[in-house]
Amino acid sequence: MEAQPTLFRGGRLFDGDRFIDATDLRTDGLGRISELGTDLEAQDQERVVELGGRWLLPGLVDCHVHFREPGLVRKEGYLTGSAGALHGGVTTVCEIQNNPPLMETGEVMRKKLADLRGVSRVDYAPYGSLTEASLPTLHELVGLCPAVKCFLGCSTGAGGVKDEATMRALFARAAEVGIKIVAHCEDNRVMDAAAESAEGDQVERHDYRRPVEAEVQSVRDAIRVADEVGAVLHVFHISTAEGGRLVAEARAAGQPVTGTTAPHYLIADAEEAAAIHENRFKVNPSIKSIDNQRGLREMVGQRLLEGVGTDHAPHPLEEKARPYAKAPAGFPSIDLLLPLLIAIADDADEVSLEAALASVTRIPADEFGLSEKGRLVVGADADLVITDPGAHFVVDEATLPSKSKWSPYHGRELRARPDKVWLRRRLVNEYGQEPAPPQGQPVGPAATALAPV
């Protein structure tokens, strides 16, 4: 897997926003894109990769993953999680620690950033943790991470914010130090009431126990409080059309509020999620009705949201197969991110192919300050993916690289599996072969975070 200047020739190029007229791309010896054009001539000592009409894409940016390192590597870890990322065409991840130790201090974050060198196969920009315990040290995270994660509702590894006064204190402190908040928005009171009133089949229906109203109320409250204290807010994994609309309206009104959704809210609906065996589509927030799916598809198609992140959160299948109440929420999906987005564009009239690809390349890169990622432009990192859009395959969960070796998409026919992936002009993954040794680096604010404390 040689690292040298390379000419990619004769393909269809997507620049992070649209497919462009150029068919060729050149990388330099420093890991950057140096030229785009048509009929470019090979230079001395330059490797040539013939694309043969295949797509050449920027490496995907997954802005929402859980790799659980350190502390819970038995469920994933960066070595296997980042191998799964490459399999899905992802070269950069923004990752959330949702198990101890939380990223509440600069010391803990710096150690994580350093320890991941030689472990991660992709570039990484972990988020900090916005908790009551982090309030005295929150300023230490400025310049180390793209944002800090706040769980407003209970979810895996988090009990949620207990009341509005606490949320206000957390948001005000983030505003004071000048750091973006990324929030899991569900209202615990609404969910508790729904669980208490559930009857019959509703008792084991995740969409009844974590209903639309829980997200909508929490998003509405978070937007209001963020506005009152001057915080910058991003709502993660939006699962409802109304939640997405509230975010889009706030942004249109000039408030610094943005949001992302996840592939499963654009692919599956509540009935499919309830029917699938072993709780494989149990996830927080829950997968909602077909109407919510259509509404979110429209927003992604209109680029009203700042991207799509997998919320990759593996658990061993024996844990997922427990009775509903004891089964953890979350599932693996980073291994399939590119084919899943293509499937959404194929199935949804509301989502063009270009909008689908932009939602996992340039849009999330811009949202989280990764200016050299997610784009094919001169000067950007040469993170590249080759895929054949005409090649179909059936998902075989046993072959996926991430640790859990199961998928809610097992048996589904998809297309455009990544054939080869480059990270900063080095070939790091080729389908059917072992990935290259880990070469991932901290990026974004984290790129300068390893100076001695």
C-alpha positions in Angstrom: 0.0 0.0 0.0 2.4 2.6 -1.3 2.1 6.3 -0.5 3.1 8.4 -3.5 1.7 11.1 -5.8 -1.1 9.6 -7.7 -3.3 10.5 -10.7 -6.8 9.2 -10.6 -8.1 9.2 -14.2 -11.4 8.7 -16.1 -14.0 8.8 -13.4 -17.1 10.6 -12.3 -16.1 13.0 -9.5 -18.3 14.3 -6.7 -16.7 17.3 -5.0 -18.8 17.2 -1.8 -21.6 19.4 -3.2 -22.3 18.1 -6.7 -20.9 15.9 -9.5 -18.5 18.0 -11.5 -17.2 18.1 -15.1 -13.6 17.1 -14.2 -12.8 13.4 -14.7 -9.3 13.3 -13.2 -7.7 14.2 -9.9 -4.1 14.4 -8.8 -2.7 14.1 -5.3 0.7 15.4 -4.2 3.4 13.9 -1.9 2.0 15.7 1.1 -1.4 14.0 1.2 -3.3 16.8 -0.5 -5.3 17.2 -3.6 -3.2 19.2 -6.0 -5.2 19.3 -9.3 -8.6 18.5 -10.9 -9.2 18.4 -14.6 -9.8 16.3 -17.7 -7.3 14.4 -19.8 -4.5 15.1 -17.3 -1.1 13.6 -18.3 0.8 11.3 -15.9 4.0 12.8 -14.5 7.3 11.1 -13.8 7.2 8.8 -10.8 3.4 9.2 -10.5 1.1 6.3 -9.9 -1.9 6.1 -12.1 -5.3 4.7 -11.0 -7.7 4.2 -13.9 -11.2 4.7 -12.6 -13.0 3.3 -15.7 -16.1 5.5 -15.2 -16.4 4.6 -11.5 -17.2 7.3 -8.9 -14.5 9.1 -7.1 -15.8 10.6 -3.9 -14.3 12.4 -0.9 -13.9 10.3 2.1 -17.1 10.3 4.1 -17.4 12.1 7.4 -19.5 10.3 10.1 -20.3 13.0 12.6 -21.9 10.7 15.2 -20.4 7.4 16.3 -19.8 5.6 19.6 -16.6 3.6 19.6 -16.5 3.3 23.5 -12.7 3.7 23.9 -11.5 3.8 26.5 -13.5 1.9 29.0 -15.8 -0.5 27.0 -13.6 -1.8 24.1 -15.3 -5.2 24.5 -18.2 -3.7 22.6 -16.2 -2.0 19.9 -13.0 0.1 20.2 -11.3 2.3 17.6 -9.3 -0.6 16.0 -12.4 -2.5 14.9 -14.8 0.5 14.7 -12.4 2.4 12.3 -12.0 -0.8 10.2 -15.8 -0.7 9.9 -15.6 2.9 9.0 -13.3 2.3 6.0 -15.6 -0.5 4.9 -18.4 2.0 4.7 -16.3 4.7 2.9 -15.7 6.8 6.1 -12.3 8.4 6.6 -13.2 10.8 9.4 -15.3 10.3 12.6 -16.6 12.6 15.2 -17.0 10.3 18.2 -19.0 10.5 21.5 -17.8 8.8 24.7 -21.0 7.5 26.3 -19.3 5.3 28.9 -16.8 6.2 31.7 -14.4 8.0 31.5 -16.5 10.8 30.1 -14.5 13.6 28.3 -15.1 16.2 31.0 -11.6 17.7 31.4 -8.8 18.7 29.1 -6.5 16.2 30.7 -8.8 13.2 29.9 -9.4 14.5 26.3 -5.7 15.0 25.6 -4.9 11.5 26.8 -7.6 10.0 24.6 -6.3 11.9 21.5 -2.8 10.7 22.1 -3.7 7.1 22.9 -5.7 6.7 19.7 -2.6 7.2 17.5 -1.6 3.8 16.2 -5.1 2.5 17.0 -7.5 4.4 14.8 -7.5 3.6 11.0 -9.4 6.8 10.3 -8.9 10.5 11.3 -10.8 11.4 14.5 -12.3 14.4 16.3 -13.9 13.3 19.6 -16.5 15.4 21.3 -16.3 16.5 24.9 -18.9 15.8 27.5 -21.3 18.5 28.8 -22.3 17.4 32.3 -22.7 19.0 35.7 -19.3 17.6 36.6 -17.7 19.2 33.6 -18.8 22.8 34.5 -15.7 23.8 36.4 -13.4 22.4 33.6 -15.4 23.1 30.5 -13.0 25.9 29.4 -10.3 23.3 29.1 -12.1 21.6 26.2 -12.1 24.7 24.1 -9.8 24.1 21.2 -9.7 20.3 21.8 -13.0 19.2 20.3 -15.6 20.4 17.8 -18.4 20.4 20.4 -19.6 19.0 23.7 -22.3 16.4 24.0 -25.3 16.9 26.3 -27.8 14.1 26.9 -31.1 15.9 27.7 -32.9 12.6 27.8 -31.9 9.3 29.2 -30.1 6.9 26.9 -27.2 4.4 26.9 -24.8 5.4 29.6 -26.6 8.7 30.5 -29.6 9.5 32.7 -30.4 12.8 31.0 -30.7 16.3 32.4 -32.9 16.3 35.5 -34.7 19.7 35.0 -34.7 22.9 33.0 -32.6 24.8 35.6 -29.8 22.2 35.1 -30.1 22.5 31.3 -29.9 26.3 31.6 -26.8 26.1 33.7 -25.1 23.7 31.3 -26.1 25.7 28.2 -25.0 29.0 29.9 -21.6 27.7 30.8 -21.1 26.4 27.2 -22.1 29.9 25.9 -19.7 31.5 28.4 -16.6 29.5 27.3 -17.7 29.6 23.6 -18.2 26.0 22.7 -20.9 24.4 20.6 -23.4 22.0 22.2 -24.5 18.8 20.5 -27.6 17.5 22.2 -29.6 14.3 22.4 -33.1 15.7 22.7 -35.8 13.6 24.4 -37.9 14.7 27.4 -37.8 12.2 30.2 -41.1 13.3 31.7 -42.9 12.6 28.4 -41.2 9.3 28.1 -42.0 8.3 31.7 -45.7 9.2 31.2 -45.8 7.2 27.9 -44.3 4.1 29.6 -46.8 4.3 32.5 -49.8 4.5 30.2 -48.6 1.8 27.7 -51.0 -1.1 27.3 -50.9 -4.4 25.4 -48.5 -4.3 22.5 -47.5 -0.8 23.3 -45.5 -2.0 26.3 -42.8 -3.4 23.9 -43.1 -0.8 21.2 -40.2 1.5 21.4 -41.9 4.2 19.4 -44.8 4.3 22.0 -42.4 4.4 25.0 -40.2 7.1 23.3 -42.9 8.9 21.3 -42.8 11.9 18.9 -43.8 14.3 21.7 -40.7 13.4 23.7 -38.4 14.7 21.0 -40.5 17.6 19.9 -40.8 19.0 23.5 -37.2 18.6 24.2 -36.1 20.2 20.9 -38.5 23.1 21.6 -37.1 23.6 25.1 -33.5 23.3 24.0 -33.9 25.9 21.3 -35.6 28.3 23.7 -33.0 28.0 26.4 -30.1 28.2 24.0 -31.6 31.4 22.6 -32.0 32.9 26.1 -28.4 32.2 27.2 -26.7 32.7 23.8 -25.6 29.1 23.3 -24.8 27.5 19.9 -26.9 24.3 19.6 -26.8 21.3 17.3 -29.5 18.6 17.7 -28.3 15.1 17.0 -30.1 12.2 15.4 -33.4 14.0 14.8 -36.1 11.3 14.4 -39.2 13.5 13.9 -40.4 15.7 11.1 -41.6 18.3 13.6 -38.2 18.3 15.5 -36.5 18.9 12.2 -38.9 21.7 11.3 -38.2 23.4 14.6 -34.5 23.3 14.0 -34.8 24.6 10.5 -37.1 27.4 11.5 -34.8 28.5 14.3 -31.9 28.6 11.9 -33.9 30.5 9.3 -34.7 33.1 12.0 -31.0 33.6 12.6 -30.5 31.6 15.7 -27.3 29.4 15.7 -29.2 26.1 15.7 -28.5 23.2 13.4 -29.2 19.5 13.3 -28.5 16.1 11.8 -30.5 12.9 11.4 -29.4 9.3 11.0 -29.8 6.7 8.1 -32.2 4.5 10.0 -34.8 7.3 10.3 -34.6 7.7 6.5 -34.7 4.0 5.7 -36.9 2.2 8.3 -40.2 3.1 9.9 -41.8 2.2 13.2 -43.6 -0.9 11.9 -40.5 -2.4 10.5 -38.5 -1.6 13.6 -41.2 -3.3 15.8 -41.3 -6.4 13.6 -37.6 -7.1 13.2 -36.3 -9.9 15.5 -33.8 -9.5 18.4 -34.6 -5.8 19.0 -32.2 -5.0 16.2 -33.8 -1.7 15.4 -34.2 -0.6 19.0 -32.4 2.7 19.2 -32.7 6.0 21.0 -34.6 8.1 19.8 -36.9 5.5 18.5 -37.7 5.0 14.8 -40.9 6.8 14.1 -43.8 6.6 11.6 -43.6 6.7 7.8 -44.8 10.3 7.8 -41.9 11.3 10.0 -39.5 9.4 7.7 -40.9 11.3 4.6 -40.6 14.6 6.4 -37.0 14.0 7.3 -36.2 12.9 3.8 -37.6 16.2 2.5 -35.3 18.1 4.8 -32.2 16.1 3.8 -33.2 16.6 0.2 -33.5 20.3 0.7 -30.3 20.5 2.7 -32.1 21.9 5.7 -30.2 19.7 8.0 -26.4 19.6 8.5 -25.9 16.0 7.5 -26.5 12.4 8.4 -24.5 10.5 11.1 -24.9 6.8 11.8 -25.1 6.9 15.6 -23.0 3.7 15.3 -23.4 2.0 18.7 -22.7 -1.8 18.7 -23.7 -4.2 21.4 -23.1 -8.0 21.4 -26.1 -9.7 19.7 -26.7 -11.8 22.8 -27.5 -8.5 24.7 -29.7 -7.2 21.9 -31.6 -10.6 21.9 -32.7 -10.2 25.5 -36.4 -9.4 26.3 -37.3 -5.9 25.0 -37.0 -4.2 28.4 -33.5 -5.5 29.0 -32.1 -5.1 25.5 -29.8 -2.1 25.1 -30.5 0.5 22.4 -28.2 1.1 19.5 -26.8 -0.9 16.6 -23.8 -1.0 14.2 -24.1 0.8 10.9 -20.9 2.7 10.0 -19.7 -0.3 7.9 -22.5 0.5 5.4 -22.8 4.2 5.4 -22.1 4.9 1.7 -24.4 2.1 0.4 -27.1 3.2 2.9 -27.1 6.8 1.6 -27.2 5.6 -2.0 -30.2 3.4 -1.0 -32.0 6.4 0.5 -31.5 8.4 -2.7 -32.7 5.4 -4.8 -35.8 4.9 -2.7 -36.7 8.5 -1.9 -38.0 10.9 -4.5 -37.3 13.7 -2.0 -33.6 13.0 -1.8 -31.4 13.5 -4.8 -28.1 11.5 -5.2 -26.1 14.7 -4.7 -28.0 15.7 -1.6 -27.5 12.3 -0.1 -23.7 12.3 -0.8 -23.4 15.9 0.5 -25.0 14.9 3.8 -22.1 12.6 4.6 -19.2 14.7 3.1 -19.0 18.4 2.9 -22.0 19.4 4.9 -21.0 17.7 8.2 -17.4 18.6 7.6 -18.3 22.3 7.4 -20.7 22.0 10.4 -17.9 20.7 12.7 -15.0 22.7 11.5 -13.2 20.1 9.4 -12.3 22.4 6.6 -9.9 20.0 4.9 -12.3 17.0 4.9 -15.3 15.9 2.9 -14.5 17.7 -0.4 -12.6 17.3 -3.6 -10.9 20.7 -4.0 -7.3 21.7 -4.4 -5.6 21.8 -1.0 -8.0 19.5 0.7 -6.9 16.2 2.3 -6.6 13.4 -0.3 -9.2 11.3 1.5 -10.8 9.4 -1.5 -13.3 6.6 -2.1 -13.7 4.7 -5.4 -17.0 2.9 -5.9 -18.8 1.2 -8.7 -22.4 2.5 -8.6 -23.6 -0.4 -10.7 -22.3 -3.1 -8.5 -25.0 -4.6 -6.2 -24.4 -6.8 -3.2 -26.4 -8.4 -0.4 -25.4 -7.5 3.2 -23.7 -10.4 5.0 -23.4 -9.4 8.6 -20.7 -12.0 9.3 -18.3 -10.2 6.9 -18.6 -6.7 8.4 -15.4 -5.5 10.2 -16.9 -3.9 13.3 -16.8 -6.1 16.3 -20.4 -7.1 16.9 -20.8 -9.1 13.6 -24.5 -8.4 13.1 -26.5 -5.8 11.4 -30.2 -4.8 11.2 -29.6 -4.6 7.4 -28.5 -8.2 7.1 -29.9 -9.7 3.8 -30.7 -6.3 2.3 -29.6 -5.6 -1.3 -27.6 -2.5 -1.6 -25.2 -1.0 -4.2 -22.0 1.1 -4.4 -19.9 -0.7 -1.8 -16.5 1.1 -1.5 -13.9 -0.6 -3.6 -10.8 1.3 -2.4 -10.3 4.0 0.2 -7.4 6.4 0.6 -6.5 8.5 3.7 -4.3 11.5 3.0 -3.2 9.9 -0.3 -2.4 6.5 1.3 -4.3 3.5 0.2 -5.7 2.2 3.5 -8.5 -0.2 2.5 -9.4 -2.4 -0.5 -12.5 -4.5 -0.4 -11.8 -8.1 0.5 -8.3 -7.4 1.9 -7.0 -6.6 5.3 -6.9 -2.8 5.9 -3.5 -1.0 6.2 -2.0 -0.5 9.7 -3.7 2.3 11.6 -2.7 5.8 10.3 -5.5 8.0 11.7 -4.7 11.3 13.2 -6.6 13.9 15.3 -8.2 16.5 13.1 -10.2 19.7 13.5 -9.6 21.5 16.8 -7.9 18.3 18.0 -5.1 18.5 15.5 -3.2 20.9 17.7 -4.2 19.3 21.0 -1.2 17.1 21.7 1.2 19.7 23.0 2.4 19.0 26.6 -0.2 20.0 29.2 
